């Protein structure tokens, strides 16, 4: 409670006056006719009450002085924060979780060629180039659910219509109960900067940085969510669908460094199964669309999946089973082959039934073909039952 010092002083003077009048009355008691023993006792009690009020008044004075000191300290800290915020060398904005701008610093207003006041209360998506707004809105809806700082590259449009490349870093503001209440945005103009030094993904390992790793055990089904691409860090994943007969049909195999996801297929019955212990990271489509560098890095991997799918279609088109199996082994050698002294070892281990599914034949036929190739010394097996291609 904020107590006005003038009001306290006024109250103190009134209390002191009352105390003085009570003292005078008590001293002149002998000259005033009163009921014996009643008035003296009342005056004593009033004196005690007056003394208590006097002590309380002094405490109020002290508390008010402490409150004033605290308020002044907070005001100085608040002004210091505002100065740091306003005159920071980078552009800063604060929005609510829906992206409505609440605070804008001086640098941001200068960068965007608008006034600070005119930006407050406006959606931050209005700053994004028109063609990228839909993707940005989709990205915005996912930001507040993340506990990590996010980075993206977008095109921002100034008030005069001029576009520039911006690197944006976004962090979530949370309450003490970890509830999201806003977003902090750091915006940098990278038009004239060397993007390779700032944002370029140097190699595939950068795809896994600052991302949550998902681990699946062999045989686990991997959830396929719209708008998500999975990147395989370790292990291998079998991609399959179901035929009208209910039998499984393999349509792809994703090894280390490969990608897969529901958005990369039109099949209704589509599932991903861990062929071994697998480690994956998920990448949002919105993030890919907003980052030219990320798109450039993932495009060859997506093309690899498409080429692999076409290869499986080519295998299925062969009339003779042995030709289909031979083509499958060549594809596996290309996609999953590891050079060893005996030949080429397939890093993925498929059962006879899975090989039969990929070749559109029966397990018995595959077992017979494998036995024949072993007799001809064209294939072999290592101690962990991985196929070694010797003369294929």
N, C-alpha and C positions, 0 to 999 in steps of 0.2 A: 504494500500500500504506500502510495506517495503522499507524505504529509507535508504540507506547505509550512516552511519555517516561520513565516509571519503569523500563521494561525497558532503554531505552538507557542510563540512568544506572547501572543495575546492571551492565550489560555493560562500561561505561566503567571502573567501579571494579575489576572483575575484570581488565581489560586492564592498568590501572595497577599493580595488585598484582603481576601476572605480570612486568611490566616492572621493578618494584622488586626482586623476588626474583632475576631474572636479573642485575641490576646488582650486587647483594650477592654473588651467587655468583661473578661474574666478578672482583670485587675480592678475594675470598678464595681465588682460584684457587691461589695459591702454597702454601697450607697443606693442600691436598687432593691426595692421590695420584691422578693420572690418566694416561692414555696420552698421551705427548707429542704436541703439535700437534693432537690430535683435539678435545678438549673446548674449547680456546680458539676454534677455528674454528667449532665448532657454536654456541658461545655468541654469537659475532659474528653468525652467520646468524640465530639466534633474535632477537637484538637488532634486527637490520634488519627482520625480520618483525613484531616487536612495534611498531616505529616506524610501519610501514605500516598496521598495524591501528589504531594510535592516530590517524593522519591520517584513515583511513576513518571512524573513530568521530566525529571532529570534523565531517566532511562530513555524516554521518548526522544529527548534531545540527542543523546548518544547514538541511538538507532538511526535517527534521521541523518545524522552526520555520516554514519557508516554507509547508509543507502546512497547518499549523495556521492561519496567517494567511489562506491562501486559503480554507480551509474556513469560517472565521469570516466572511469577506467574503461567500462564497456563501450562508451561512446568513442573514446580514443581508439580502441581496438577495432571497432566497426569502421571508423574512418580510415584506419590503416589498411584494413582489408579492402575497402572500396578503392583506395588509391592504388594498391597492388593490382586489383582486378582491372581497374580502368586503364592503367598505364602500363600493363604488361606488354612485352614486345610481340606476343602472339595474340590472335583473335580468339576471344572466349565468349561463349554464349551459355546460358542456363535455360533449360526448358522443363516443362512438366513431362510426365511419362507419355503424353500424347504428342509431344513435340511443339507445344505452344511456347513461344519465347517469353521468358520472364525477365531476364537480365542480359544486357549486351555491353561489352566494354568498348572503350574509345577506339581501340585498334580494329575491332570487328566492324564498327560503323565506318571507319575510314576505308578499310579494305573493300567493303561492299558499296561504298559511296552513298550511304543513307545516314539519317540521324538515328541516335540511340532510341529516342522516344518513339519514332515511327515504327520501329521494329518490334517493340514490346506488344505482346498480345497477338502477334501474327504467327502462323504455322511456319516452322523452319523449312518445311518442304517447299515453300514458296521461293526459297533461295536456290533450289536445285534446278538445273536445266530441264526444260519442259519434257523432253523425251525420256528422262530418267526418273521422273517423279513417281510413277507407278511402282517401279522396282524399289525406290527409296522408301515408299510407304510400307511396302511389305517388309523391308528390312527394319523399319522403325518399330513395327509391332513385336519384333522379337528381341529388341535391345534390352528392355527393362527386365526380361527374364534371365539375363546373363549376369554372372558374377565377375566376369572378366572385362577388361578394357578392350574395346573393339576398334579396329582401324579399317578405313575404306578410302577409296579414291573416287571422287565424283567431279562433275562439271558444275560449277556455281555461276549463276548469272547475276551480274551487277544491275543496278537500277537503270543504267543507260543501255542495257542489253548485252554488254560485253561479257564473254565467257572466259573463265580461267579454270585450270586444273587445280583441285584442292585435295590435300590429304587431311582427312578428318579423324580425330581420335575421340571416342565417346566412352564415358564412364557413367555408371548408375549411382545416383544419390539415394541413400537408404536411411531409414530411421534407426533408432537403437534396437528396434524389434526386427530389423532387416527388411522392412517393407519399402518397396521402391516409391519414391516421391518425386523424382526428377532425373534429369540427365545433364551432364556437363559435356560441352562440345569445345574441342580445340581445333581451330581451322588454320591451315597453312597453305599459302599460295606456292605451288611447286612448278608453276609454268616455266620459270627460268632456271629451275634447279636440275641437277643431274638425277633423274628418276632411278637410275640404276643404283645409286648410292643410298637412296632413301627408301624405295619400296620394291625394288625388283626382287623376285624370288630367284635366288641364285641356283638352287637345285631342288630336287624332290623333297629333301629333308625339311625344307622350309615350309612345306605344306602341313607338316605336323606340329610346327611351333605354335604355342599358345592355343592349342586345341585339346579338348578332352579325349583321351584314348579310351576306346571301348574294347573289352576283352571278351572273347567267346570261346567256349570249349568245343572240341571236335563233336560234330553232330548237332550243334545248336542251330536253330533257325535265327537268321539275322533280320531284324525288323526293317521293312522297306517303307519309308515315309515319303509322301510327295514333297518335292522341293528340296530333297536331300540327296547328295551324292556321297557314297562311301569310298574312301581311299584305303587300300590294303597296305598296312605297314609290315605285317608279318603273317605268314601262313598263306592259305589258299581257300577260295570260296567257290562252291559249285552253284551255278545258276541253272534253274530247271523250270519246266512247266509240266502240266498234266495233259495227257492225250485223252481222247473221248473214251477210251477203254479204261481210264484211270491209271494207266502206267506213266511213270516218270520219264520225261525226255529232257536230256541235258542240252541246253542252248548256249552255254558259255562257262568259262572257267576264269576266275580272277585271281592272279597271283600277286606277289609283292610289286608295288608300284602301279597297280591297275585300279580302275574305278568301276563301280556299278551302282545301279539305283533304279527305282521304279519309273523314273522319268526317261530312262534310256530304252524303254520297251513299250510295246502296245499290247503285250500279252496280258490277259485278265488273270489267268492263273500263273503267277510268277513268284518263285521263292528262291532265297539264297540260304545255303547251308554251309557251315564251316566244315571244310574237309580236314582240318587240323586245328590245333589251338591257334586262334586268329586274333590279331590286334588291328583295330581300325580307327580312323578318324572320320567324322562327318563334316561335310562342307555344304553350306546353304547355297541354293541357286541364286538368291538375292545377292549374296556376297560375291559370287562369281560374276554376275551381271554388272555389279558396281565396280569391279576391279579389272581393268584391261590386262594387267600383268597376270593375275590369277587365271583369267580366261585363256590367255596365251599359253600358260603352263599346262592347263588341263585339257586343252583341245586335242593335242596328240594322243592323250590317253583315252579320250572319248572315241577318237578315230580308231584307235587300236581295238576297242570293244566292238565297234561296228564291223571292222575287218574280220574279227574273230567270228562274229555272228554269221557273216557271209561265208566264211570257211566251213562252219557247221552245216549251212545250207548246201554247200557244194558236196560235202561228205554224204549228206542224205540223198543227194541226186544220183549217186553212183548205183549202178544196177547190182553189181556183184558185191557180196558181203566182204570178201577179202580185199577188194579195192577200197571199200568204205573204211575198213579197219586200217589199211595201209595209210590212207589219207589222214585218218585221225592221229596215228602215231607221228606222222610228219608234222601235223599242227601242234601236237603236244611238245615235240622236240623244239619247234620254233618258239613256242610261248613259255614253256616250262623247263627247257633243257639246261642241264649243267654239265660242263665238260669234266670228265673223269678219265683216268688212264684206260679204262675198258671201253670207253665210247662216250655216249651222252646219257646222263642219268636224268630221269624225269623227277622233278622236285615234288610233284603232286602224286599221291598214291590213290589210284582208282580201283574199286573192286571190279570183278568180272561182270557183275550185273550193271554197274555204272558205265563200263566200256560198251556193253551191249546196248544200253540205252542211247548212248551217243551215236552208235552205228545203226540204230533201228533194227536190231536183231536180237537173238536170244543169248542168255548166259552160256548155255551149252556150246553154241557155235563159237563164241569168243574163247572159251576154254580150249576148244579144239584148235583154233587158229594160233593161240599163244603157244600151245604145245608144239605145233608144226614149226613155228618160227624159232623156238628154242632148239629143236632138233637141227634146224638149218644154221644154228649159231648166229642168227641175226639179232636176237634179243637175249637178255639174261636178267638176273635179279640180284640186288645186293642183299646184305644181311637184314635190312629193314623192309624188304619186299618191294622196293622201288624198281621199276622197269629200267634196264640199261639198254639203249639202242646201240647195236654194234655195226650193223650194215643195212640201215634203212634209208 
